[in-house]
Amino acid sequence: MGNTISPPDSKNEDYKHVMNGALRVVLVKFLQLSFSRLLSNGYHILFRFALSSLSLSLMEFHTLLSSTFFLLFLFTIAGKTVCANEEAQKVSGGYRPLKLFAFGDSYADTGNNPKSLSSSWKNPYGVTFPGKPAGRYSDGRVLTDYIARFMGIKSPLPYELRKYGQHRLQHGLNFAYGGTGVFDTGNLQPNLSTQIGYFERVVKESVYTKRDLQSSLALVAVSGNDYAAFTASGGTDQGLPSFISHVINQMGINLKRIRSLGVRRVLVTTLQPIGCLPRQTAFSSYQQCNETDNSAVIFHNQLLQKVVTSLNNSTKGSNFLILDLFNSFNAVLKNKGEFTGSAKFDTPLKPCCLATRSDAFCGTLDDKGRRLYTVCNKPESMFFWDSVHPTEAGWRSVYLTLRSSLNRIYN
C-alpha cells in the first residue's frame, strides 16, 4: 500500500532570503488575467508567499491589486524560476491535486440523480447539511465531500448541474450517480463506463487543460450495486465468484481508461462490509453483521488489490491507490466510533431514518402525504443514515480513520 508520507511545508526561509531587497532583483510581469482567474489557477499561493515575505498588510495588498496592472513576482532560486502552479502541484517530488473528478454510485453522488426519481432529493435527506434535500444520500456530507476537504478544495460540482455553476468547474466534476454499478443495475442511470464517457467528452471539449488533468485526482467509489442487481435477477451463490471476477476485470479496464485521459492519480474504494449494512443487520434486530455477505466482499477486495497492483506495475508508479472502506467501516463499527475526533455511536448497526413498513424507505410518503418512516433525534449519534448509507457523522468517522493514509496521494 506504500508508506504514509505527509506533504512537507514550503521552505519559507528561502523565499524570505530572495525577497530581501526584492525591488532590486525581482522580475515584473504584467498580468492580463483577472484576479479571480489568478486565484482559480493557484496563483494565490504565490501572493501568499509575497505577503509573508514583504510583510504587506491586507490593505496594502488590496491597493496593489487595484492598480492598473497586476504584478507577478517571479522568484529566482538557484537559477530556477518558481511558478505558482508548479508550487501548487509539487510537494517534495510528488504533487498536490487541485481538482477532483468523482465516479461511482451513491457513496460519491452529490446531486446527479433526477429529482423526480431519487429519494436523495426528498425530506429528510440533507437535514444536517445543507439543511434541505440536495441530492446527497445522507443527512449531510458524503465521501466525495471529505476527500475534497482533505485536498483543500470545494466539493466538485455534479455533472448534471455543470451549466448552472461554471465558476465551480475549477474544483473538478462529480460524475457519480446513486444506484449505479460497474455494469447496468436496472435503475436507468449511467453505469461506470458511461460516466467515464461523460468525462471523456468534457476532456475533448477542452473544459480542462492537460495541466489541469495532471494536477487532478480521480475518486472511484463502487459500493456493491452490481451484486444487489445480480441477486435480484436470480443470480446464485455458486455463480457469484465468477460474477465478482467479471466486475473486477471491468473495473480494471475503467481505472486504466480514466488514467489514459490524463488524470495523474486514481483513488478507488474497496467494498464496505455489506453484511453490516442495516438492510442486512435488520434480521438480527441490528445486533450483528452477516458474515456470509462479508466473505464475498473480502473476495471482491482481494481481486481489486491484485488488479491495482498490476496496473501500478504496468505504469511503473503508484498511479492507482486503494481507499480501504472495508477496514475503516469495520474499525468504526467495532469501536462504536470511540476514538479521538469522532462521534460515539451507541447502536452503530441501526439506521437513523427507519421505514415503518416493509414496502417503504426513508423519505417515503403514503397517498395522504404522511410519513412512512421515522427519524432519530440526533443523526450525529448514528453511524448509518438509512438502510445503506452512513450519516455525515458516519462518513466523518470513516474519513478520520483514512486521513493519514490519504497522504499517499502526494507521493
ZASE-927675 format. One record per residue (C-alpha): x, y, z. Coordinates in steps of 0.05 Angstrom, whole numbers, plus 5000, padded with zeros to 4 digits. Example, Ala and Ser with C-alpha at 12.3 -4.5 7.8 and 13.67 -1.06 7.14 Angstrom:
2
524649105156527349795143
***
This chain:
411
500050005000506150455006508950875061504951445091508452095076505552775094506853345046512353785074511654535082514955005032521755295050519555975073526556175094529056105023523456554998524857075052532257075033530457214960525257734977530158165017531858724971526358484925525459144890532559094862532458384836525258194823522558094753515958414737510758114692504358474674498458014682492658034632488357564673483257784724484657674797479357134800482856774743489356814781486156504842483055944803489755764773493155724840496956384838494156564907499756124935504856584903501557204931501456885000509056794997509757514975505457765032509257365085515957585058514658325047510358395109504958745069498558905106491858675077490159395058496859485023495858844984488959064961491859724939496959364898491658934865487259534848492659874807492259864731496859274723497658684770504758494788507257784789513757674827517957134795522556844847529356604824532556084869538855734848537955994778530955704771524356074764519055814810512055844780506055864826502455304791508554864798508855014872501554824878503054154845509853964871510653714942517453404957517753054889510352894890504453314870498553674901491953554865487754174854481653834821477453234839473652804789468852314823465651694793461251144821454751094859451051394919457251384963460151924918454052244886452652964908446653124864446752784795440552354800433952644776429752994829423552634806426551944816431351994874429951974949436252394958432153004936426652874987425953015061429252845108435552775066440253365074437353555142444353655173447653945111445754375076439254375116434854135059434853575007440653704959441853044923446352704973444552025000445452225073443352735123449453135102456253065071458652435037465352125018466752594960465953205005471052945054476152765000475353474973476253745044482753365051485153654985483354355009478354494954470754554948466853934932466553844856460254044820455353494799455953364725448453474715449054174745455154394706451354914665448955264729455655314764461055474713465255824766465755174806468754764749475554974775474754454830473153874783466753504767462652944800460252414751457451934804450151724802446651374860444450664848449250524791454650004785460449784742455149474697447849674688443749554751436849694725435950404752436650734683442451164705449451154673454050584694461450694708463550634635458351144613460551624669467651584643464851724574461852374601468752544628471952384561467052854527468953414576476253304562475153324487471453974495477654264527474054454591480454254626487554334601492853804602495954154662489154154697488753394689495853294711494253654776487853254789485552654828480052164809475751814860472151174841467050944893463550284880459350024938456249384912450149544870452449044818451748484868444848714891442648714818445848024808441847734866435448084846435947794776436447084801443947014809446246434853451446364907455145884862455446384806457446974850465046864850465146854774460947484771465547834821471447684776467547964717466248614756473448694778476148574707471649124681473749584739480949484718479249704647475450304674481050524720486150484664481550884619480951454670488551474676489251494600485152134596490652494633488852434707495152394748492651934803486451484812483651314881478950704883474950464943474549754968467549504983465049665052462749075096456048985060453948485113453949045165449149495128442549595164438649245109442548615129443048725204435548845209434748085211438448065278435048685305441149085285445648695331450548325285453348315215452147795162458947475155456947075093455947715055462447995082466247375057464147554986466348274999473248035021473947634956472048254916477148674953482648164944481648144869481448904867488148944903491148474851488548904794491149544825497949234837498149004764496249694739501650024781506849534756504949674684505550434695511850384738509050824793503650894845498451204799492850764826491350764901486350384943481950724994480350185045473050285064472449565088477349635146475450355161468050175167469749565210474249985255468850495269463249975277467349535323469450115369462850495362466751085338470551155403477051475380479752175380475752675340469952215323462852175346460551595391455351125361451450735414447750295363452350315302448549785261441850135266439750695218437351385239431951415185427850785190421850565147415550375185413149885131416749345092414849675026417350365047424050705051426951315084423251905053417051515031410251835039403451505034397751744989395752255040402752535048404052215115411051965130412351225127418851295164421751555230427951975241432351955303433152585345440652625336443352395268450352565294449751995344448351475290453351165241448150975188443051465160438550965123438950225106445250315063448550995073452551295130450551945164455052555156457852375225458951665200462751895138466852365181468851795227470851385166474751975139478452055205480851325201483151435129486152125135493351915149493251405092490651935044497452265048499651724998496452134942502252624949507752104939
***
